[in-house]
Amino acid sequence: MNPSLLNTEHQEFINAHLNSDITSLLLKGIPETTIDNKTIIEQIEAKKRCEKKLPTWFNAKQIYYPNKLNIEQTSSETTAKHKASLVSGQSIIDITGGFGVDCYYFSKVFKHVTHCEINTKLSQIVAHNYKQLQVDIINCINTNGINYLTENEQTYDCIYIDPSRRNDAKGKVFMLSDCLPNVPEHLELLFKRSKTILIKTAPLLDISIGINELQHVKTIYSVAVNNEVKELLWVLERDFNGDIDIQTVNLLKTTQQTFQFHLNEEAETEANYCEPLAYLYEPNAAILKMGAFNSVSNQLQLHKLQKHSHLYTSETLVSFPGRRFKIENIIDYNKKQFKRELQLTKANVTTRNFPDTVQTIRKKLKIKDGGNTYLFFTTLNTGKKVIISCSKISKD
């Protein structure tokens, strides 16, 4: 840390240039400062990224920021707050502390919180920021979290881990053993120190791969924010060997959509199929990530259009964890019929189990993006390719 960054003149400069062009700032230089331009620019870039993601930090005074990569990798306040609602107890240790957003929210439900961060500078930054945020129950330790658990026999109500992928782990598919720390390798130690382990992974992790690598998985949470899956949360409980509970949540501005099912039940459940009826339903991203396709049909008593289309329909309107639409028209996927019956030049286009891409469809049918009409290009159970024209039902 460079304490002079917190001087009034430097803080004023940073705040005054949050929306400035970074290239121009570098070219002009920063006058009357003893700090190099790069350091000031890093603060500007990092703070700017916190405006929506971490508003508590952004709006607090004298906050010191790490590089923007640390900000990109940290949990948002929205997901951190939700995460803290899933666990409870007296004590928790985060062995991969990072910028400390998760620990900040853990401190609101636990009495004792330990933040382990191997990077000395980052650990110092986090400790400083907690003081600015008036949080005094988080113990910041500059050390490797796994080593700390190995050298100390203290136990906790929960261990939290946010493993990072190694730089040499290539490709879209990865395993937990490709990450630091290697969680599967240290499970015996982790269960010695706590009955409950909470692991955060990127949505990229394949569920079946994660289950095969881990032990005693009790619950998996798929967490989306505004219909974009941000993280998967794995709850491991010592000696648990029952059915895995799947919980999905889509966190919206004023509400949240939830859906729950058991992993084994999904494979054993059969969906009901039929032609489109009066209403159409599109599951949110959290549900689609977890593959709750048959469970949605079974639990909500909805009909599925086709096994791979993942669109649902009903004659009467029901509450649904996703988007709901009133079906206005259904036509074959045919250019002449489209022009004759729908006569649209602007629409919102979605494809589900369809051979053509959205881009191809827009070019072929000359449809611009936008408007109040929603077109679903999909395949029915008969194999027919259709266009379902809908109006959106805004609220549940």
Solvent accessible surface area in square Angstrom, and as a share of the most:
residue,aa,sasa,rsa
1,M,68,0.30
2,N,58,0.30
3,P,97,0.61
4,S,33,0.21
5,L,1,0.00
6,L,27,0.13
7,N,62,0.32
8,T,92,0.53
9,E,96,0.43
10,H,11,0.05
11,Q,23,0.10
12,E,107,0.48
13,F,38,0.16
14,I,3,0.01
15,N,75,0.39
16,A,77,0.59
17,H,46,0.20
18,L,25,0.13
19,N,129,0.66
20,S,40,0.26
21,D,88,0.46
22,I,45,0.23
23,T,84,0.49
24,S,44,0.28
25,L,13,0.07
26,L,88,0.44
27,L,150,0.74
28,K,166,0.70
29,G,20,0.20
30,I,18,0.09
31,P,96,0.61
32,E,171,0.77
33,T,36,0.21
34,T,133,0.78
35,I,9,0.05
36,D,85,0.44
37,N,48,0.24
38,K,138,0.59
39,T,32,0.18
40,I,1,0.00
41,I,10,0.05
42,E,55,0.25
43,Q,9,0.04
44,I,2,0.01
45,E,43,0.19
46,A,0,0.00
47,K,18,0.08
48,K,78,0.33
49,R,104,0.38
50,C,0,0.00
51,E,68,0.30
52,K,189,0.80
53,K,55,0.23
54,L,0,0.00
55,P,51,0.32
56,T,44,0.26
57,W,1,0.00
58,F,35,0.15
59,N,113,0.58
60,A,24,0.19
61,K,172,0.73
62,Q,65,0.29
63,I,5,0.02
64,Y,4,0.01
65,Y,7,0.03
66,P,9,0.06
67,N,71,0.37
68,K,77,0.33
69,L,97,0.48
70,N,37,0.19
71,I,1,0.01
72,E,84,0.37
73,Q,107,0.47
74,T,21,0.12
75,S,5,0.03
76,S,25,0.16
77,E,16,0.07
78,T,65,0.38
79,T,3,0.02
80,A,1,0.00
81,K,134,0.57
82,H,27,0.12
83,K,0,0.00
84,A,5,0.04
85,S,79,0.51
86,L,46,0.23
87,V,16,0.09
88,S,89,0.57
89,G,29,0.28
90,Q,99,0.44
91,S,17,0.11
92,I,0,0.00
93,I,0,0.00
94,D,2,0.01
95,I,7,0.04
96,T,34,0.20
97,G,8,0.08
98,G,23,0.22
99,F,5,0.02
100,G,2,0.01
101,V,1,0.01
102,D,14,0.07
103,C,0,0.00
104,Y,22,0.08
105,Y,23,0.09
106,F,1,0.00
107,S,16,0.10
108,K,126,0.53
109,V,69,0.40
110,F,5,0.02
111,K,130,0.55
112,H,118,0.53
113,V,3,0.02
114,T,15,0.09
115,H,0,0.00
116,C,1,0.00
117,E,18,0.08
118,I,115,0.59
119,N,77,0.40
120,T,73,0.42
121,K,103,0.44
122,L,11,0.06
123,S,7,0.04
124,Q,88,0.39
125,I,1,0.01
126,V,1,0.01
127,A,35,0.27
128,H,34,0.15
129,N,2,0.01
130,Y,7,0.03
131,K,153,0.65
132,Q,65,0.29
133,L,26,0.13
134,Q,167,0.74
135,V,25,0.14
136,D,131,0.68
137,I,72,0.36
138,I,20,0.10
139,N,85,0.44
140,C,33,0.20
141,I,36,0.18
142,N,66,0.34
143,T,35,0.21
144,N,53,0.27
145,G,5,0.05
146,I,18,0.09
147,N,73,0.37
148,Y,39,0.15
149,L,2,0.01
150,T,81,0.47
151,E,132,0.59
152,N,55,0.28
153,E,145,0.65
154,Q,101,0.45
155,T,84,0.49
156,Y,15,0.06
157,D,60,0.31
158,C,1,0.01
159,I,0,0.00
160,Y,2,0.01
161,I,0,0.00
162,D,38,0.20
163,P,14,0.09
164,S,60,0.39
165,R,80,0.29
166,R,83,0.30
167,N,150,0.77
168,D,107,0.56
169,A,23,0.18
170,K,164,0.69
171,G,55,0.53
172,K,162,0.69
173,V,105,0.61
174,F,7,0.03
175,M,83,0.37
176,L,1,0.00
177,S,37,0.24
178,D,45,0.23
179,C,2,0.01
180,L,97,0.48
181,P,21,0.13
182,N,24,0.13
183,V,1,0.01
184,P,33,0.21
185,E,123,0.55
186,H,48,0.21
187,L,4,0.02
188,E,131,0.59
189,L,30,0.15
190,L,0,0.00
191,F,18,0.08
192,K,122,0.51
193,R,28,0.10
194,S,3,0.02
195,K,106,0.45
196,T,30,0.17
197,I,0,0.00
198,L,0,0.00
199,I,0,0.00
200,K,19,0.08
201,T,8,0.04
202,A,46,0.36
203,P,38,0.24
204,L,86,0.43
205,L,0,0.00
206,D,61,0.32
207,I,25,0.13
208,S,66,0.42
209,I,41,0.21
210,G,0,0.00
211,I,42,0.21
212,N,123,0.63
213,E,28,0.13
214,L,11,0.05
215,Q,99,0.44
216,H,49,0.22
217,V,10,0.06
218,K,72,0.31
219,T,12,0.07
220,I,0,0.00
221,Y,30,0.11
222,S,0,0.00
223,V,0,0.00
224,A,0,0.00
225,V,25,0.15
226,N,86,0.44
227,N,71,0.36
228,E,101,0.45
229,V,26,0.15
230,K,91,0.38
231,E,4,0.02
232,L,0,0.00
233,L,1,0.00
234,W,0,0.00
235,V,17,0.10
236,L,0,0.00
237,E,40,0.18
238,R,96,0.35
239,D,107,0.55
240,F,43,0.18
241,N,126,0.65
242,G,43,0.41
243,D,72,0.38
244,I,23,0.12
245,D,19,0.10
246,I,0,0.00
247,Q,52,0.23
248,T,4,0.02
249,V,5,0.03
250,N,5,0.02
251,L,16,0.08
252,L,61,0.30
253,K,188,0.80
254,T,136,0.79
255,T,80,0.47
256,Q,92,0.41
257,Q,38,0.17
258,T,82,0.48
259,F,14,0.06
260,Q,86,0.38
261,F,4,0.02
262,H,63,0.28
263,L,51,0.25
264,N,75,0.38
265,E,83,0.37
266,E,22,0.10
267,A,92,0.72
268,E,138,0.62
269,T,25,0.15
270,E,141,0.63
271,A,10,0.07
272,N,77,0.39
273,Y,74,0.28
274,C,37,0.22
275,E,87,0.39
276,P,16,0.10
277,L,61,0.30
278,A,20,0.16
279,Y,40,0.15
280,L,0,0.00
281,Y,0,0.00
282,E,13,0.06
283,P,3,0.02
284,N,4,0.02
285,A,24,0.19
286,A,0,0.00
287,I,1,0.00
288,L,45,0.22
289,K,61,0.26
290,M,13,0.06
291,G,19,0.18
292,A,0,0.00
293,F,49,0.20
294,N,38,0.19
295,S,5,0.03
296,V,0,0.00
297,S,0,0.00
298,N,85,0.44
299,Q,90,0.40
300,L,48,0.24
301,Q,152,0.68
302,L,1,0.00
303,H,64,0.29
304,K,2,0.01
305,L,0,0.00
306,Q,33,0.15
307,K,125,0.53
308,H,107,0.48
309,S,0,0.00
310,H,35,0.16
311,L,0,0.00
312,Y,0,0.00
313,T,0,0.00
314,S,10,0.06
315,E,111,0.50
316,T,97,0.56
317,L,74,0.37
318,V,46,0.27
319,S,78,0.50
320,F,5,0.02
321,P,12,0.08
322,G,12,0.11
323,R,71,0.26
324,R,18,0.07
325,F,0,0.00
326,K,75,0.32
327,I,16,0.08
328,E,104,0.47
329,N,53,0.27
330,I,67,0.34
331,I,5,0.02
332,D,62,0.32
333,Y,44,0.17
334,N,70,0.36
335,K,80,0.34
336,K,160,0.68
337,Q,36,0.16
338,F,2,0.01
339,K,102,0.43
340,R,150,0.55
341,E,81,0.36
342,L,24,0.12
343,Q,140,0.62
344,L,41,0.21
345,T,102,0.59
346,K,98,0.41
347,A,0,0.00
348,N,34,0.17
349,V,18,0.10
350,T,26,0.15
351,T,33,0.19
352,R,60,0.22
353,N,60,0.31
354,F,27,0.11
355,P,94,0.59
356,D,37,0.19
357,T,83,0.48
358,V,51,0.29
359,Q,149,0.66
360,T,62,0.36
361,I,0,0.00
362,R,49,0.18
363,K,171,0.73
364,K,88,0.37
365,L,4,0.02
366,K,141,0.60
367,I,7,0.03
368,K,146,0.62
369,D,99,0.52
370,G,21,0.20
371,G,44,0.42
372,N,136,0.70
373,T,33,0.19
374,Y,38,0.15
375,L,0,0.00
376,F,1,0.01
377,F,0,0.00
378,T,0,0.00
379,T,10,0.06
380,L,4,0.02
381,N,84,0.43
382,T,103,0.60
383,G,42,0.40
384,K,102,0.43
385,K,74,0.31
386,V,3,0.01
387,I,0,0.00
388,I,0,0.00
389,S,8,0.05
390,C,2,0.01
391,S,40,0.26
392,K,91,0.39
393,I,41,0.21
394,S,99,0.64
395,K,167,0.71
396,D,114,0.59
